[in-house]
Amino acid sequence: MSENEKDENSLTESQENVEQNDESFGHITDKDYKLIIDELREILEKEKEKSLRLQADYQNLEKQTIDRINIRGDKIILDFLTVYEDFIRAKDAYEKEGGNVDNLNGIIKNMETILDHYEVKPIETEGKKLDPKLHEVVQEIEDSDHEEGTIAKEITKGYIIRGEVMKYSKVCVSKKIIKE
């Protein structure tokens, strides 16, 4: 049998199958169609619910991953702040001795650029009112120059990252002078 004859036989068989299927579909009632449609709607609804659950699971996983990265990153930045503060103390010490601090100023400026990139901001303190959300009081000082509850001196600098306190400022706060 040639290829053409095979193709013609295959075409004839396909046409016969289509005709048989057409006849069998002719026996499906409107009620049957409604049942099929209802089943398909039910399957579609289940798949929609499954899709929504999977999407919610993915969003939760994504948030948890970002939170974990931020927590680890914040720990690294906190360690970096310690080194940054050490450089500032070293610069101040060299400056008091009359040493050249130009190189240290360059390093400190680079470090500040990195901190700024990660949205790390120092907390303002001196002359400000005490804010327990930002400041930790380590000492109260009798002071007539400042209103009571005003920060008179900063002991250690505090920092905020992405709007949250990363490290509280340690401060001395003024209190009224008690006259005896």
C-alpha positions as CSV (number, residue, x, y, z in Angstrom):
1,M,0.0,0.0,0.0
2,S,1.4,3.4,-1.0
3,E,1.6,6.4,1.3
4,N,-1.3,8.1,-0.5
5,E,-3.5,5.1,0.0
6,K,-2.6,5.0,3.7
7,D,-3.4,8.7,4.1
8,E,-6.7,8.3,2.3
9,N,-7.7,5.3,4.5
10,S,-6.7,7.3,7.6
11,L,-8.8,10.3,6.4
12,T,-11.8,8.0,5.8
13,E,-11.5,6.5,9.3
14,S,-11.3,10.0,10.9
15,Q,-14.4,11.1,9.0
16,E,-16.3,8.0,10.2
17,N,-15.2,8.7,13.8
18,V,-16.4,12.3,13.5
19,E,-19.8,11.2,12.1
20,Q,-20.2,8.6,15.0
21,N,-19.3,11.3,17.5
22,D,-21.7,13.7,16.0
23,E,-24.5,11.1,16.3
24,S,-23.6,10.4,20.0
25,F,-23.6,14.1,20.8
26,G,-27.0,14.4,19.3
27,H,-28.3,12.3,22.2
28,I,-27.1,14.7,24.9
29,T,-30.0,16.6,26.4
30,D,-30.0,20.2,27.8
31,K,-30.1,18.7,31.3
32,D,-26.8,16.8,30.5
33,Y,-25.2,20.0,29.3
34,K,-26.3,21.8,32.5
35,L,-24.7,19.1,34.6
36,I,-21.5,19.2,32.6
37,I,-21.4,23.0,32.9
38,D,-22.1,22.8,36.7
39,E,-19.3,20.2,37.1
40,L,-16.9,22.5,35.1
41,R,-17.8,25.5,37.2
42,E,-17.2,23.5,40.3
43,I,-13.8,22.4,39.1
44,L,-13.0,26.0,38.0
45,E,-14.0,27.3,41.5
46,K,-11.8,24.7,43.2
47,E,-8.9,25.7,41.0
48,K,-9.4,29.4,41.7
49,E,-9.3,28.7,45.5
50,K,-6.2,26.6,45.1
51,S,-4.6,29.3,43.1
52,L,-5.4,32.0,45.7
53,R,-4.0,29.7,48.5
54,L,-0.8,29.2,46.5
55,Q,-0.5,32.9,45.9
56,A,-1.0,33.7,49.6
57,D,1.6,31.1,50.5
58,Y,4.1,32.6,48.1
59,Q,3.5,36.1,49.4
60,N,4.0,34.9,53.0
61,L,7.2,33.1,52.1
62,E,8.4,36.2,50.3
63,K,7.7,38.4,53.3
64,Q,9.4,36.0,55.7
65,T,12.5,35.8,53.4
66,I,12.7,39.6,53.3
67,D,12.3,39.9,57.0
68,R,15.0,37.3,57.6
69,I,17.3,39.2,55.2
70,N,16.6,42.5,56.9
71,I,17.2,41.0,60.4
72,R,20.6,39.6,59.3
73,G,21.4,42.8,57.4
74,D,20.5,44.9,60.4
75,K,22.9,42.8,62.6
76,I,25.7,43.4,60.1
77,I,24.9,47.1,60.0
78,L,24.9,47.3,63.8
79,D,28.4,45.7,63.8
80,F,29.4,48.2,61.1
81,L,28.2,51.0,63.3
82,T,30.5,49.9,66.1
83,V,33.5,50.1,63.7
84,Y,32.2,53.5,62.4
85,E,32.1,54.9,65.9
86,D,35.6,53.5,66.6
87,F,36.9,55.4,63.6
88,I,35.2,58.6,64.8
89,R,36.8,58.1,68.3
90,A,40.2,57.5,66.7
91,K,39.9,60.6,64.5
92,D,39.0,62.7,67.6
93,A,42.0,61.3,69.5
94,Y,44.4,62.0,66.6
95,E,42.9,65.5,66.2
96,K,43.5,66.3,69.9
97,E,47.2,65.2,69.5
98,G,47.5,67.5,66.4
99,G,47.8,64.6,64.0
100,N,46.7,64.6,60.3
101,V,43.2,63.1,60.1
102,D,42.5,63.7,56.4
103,N,42.6,60.0,55.6
104,L,40.4,59.1,58.5
105,N,37.9,61.8,57.4
106,G,37.8,60.2,53.9
107,I,37.1,56.7,55.4
108,I,34.4,58.1,57.7
109,K,32.8,59.9,54.8
110,N,32.7,56.6,52.8
111,M,31.2,54.8,55.8
112,E,28.5,57.5,56.1
113,T,27.7,57.1,52.5
114,I,27.2,53.3,53.1
115,L,25.0,54.0,56.1
116,D,23.0,56.6,54.1
117,H,22.5,54.0,51.4
118,Y,20.9,51.6,53.9
119,E,18.8,54.4,55.3
120,V,20.6,54.5,58.7
121,K,20.1,57.9,60.3
122,P,21.5,59.2,63.6
123,I,19.0,60.1,66.3
124,E,19.1,63.8,67.2
125,T,19.6,64.3,70.9
126,E,21.2,67.4,72.5
127,G,18.8,70.1,73.3
128,K,15.8,67.9,72.3
129,K,13.0,66.7,74.7
130,L,13.5,63.2,76.0
131,D,11.6,60.7,73.9
132,P,11.6,57.2,75.5
133,K,11.0,55.7,72.1
134,L,14.4,57.0,70.9
135,H,16.4,57.7,74.0
136,E,17.6,55.7,77.0
137,V,18.3,57.8,80.1
138,V,21.6,56.8,81.9
139,Q,21.8,59.8,84.2
140,E,19.8,62.8,85.4
141,I,21.8,66.0,85.8
142,E,20.8,69.1,87.8
143,D,21.0,71.8,85.1
144,S,19.7,75.4,85.1
145,D,20.6,75.9,81.4
146,H,18.0,73.4,80.2
147,E,14.3,72.9,80.8
148,E,13.5,69.7,82.8
149,G,13.3,66.6,80.7
150,T,15.6,68.1,78.0
151,I,18.7,66.1,76.9
152,A,21.7,67.8,78.2
153,K,24.4,65.4,77.0
154,E,24.6,62.4,74.7
155,I,26.7,59.5,76.0
156,T,26.4,57.2,72.9
157,K,24.7,57.9,69.6
158,G,21.6,56.1,68.6
159,Y,20.4,55.2,65.1
160,I,17.2,54.6,63.2
161,I,16.9,52.3,60.2
162,R,13.9,52.3,57.9
163,G,12.0,54.3,60.5
164,E,12.7,51.8,63.4
165,V,15.2,52.3,66.2
166,M,18.2,50.1,65.7
167,K,20.2,51.4,68.6
168,Y,18.9,53.8,71.3
169,S,20.7,57.0,72.2
170,K,22.1,56.9,75.7
171,V,21.6,60.3,77.2
172,C,21.8,62.5,80.3
173,V,18.6,64.4,81.0
174,S,18.3,67.7,82.9
175,K,16.3,67.9,86.1
176,K,15.3,70.9,88.3
177,I,17.9,72.1,90.7
178,I,16.8,71.2,94.2
179,K,17.4,74.1,96.6
180,E,18.0,73.2,100.2
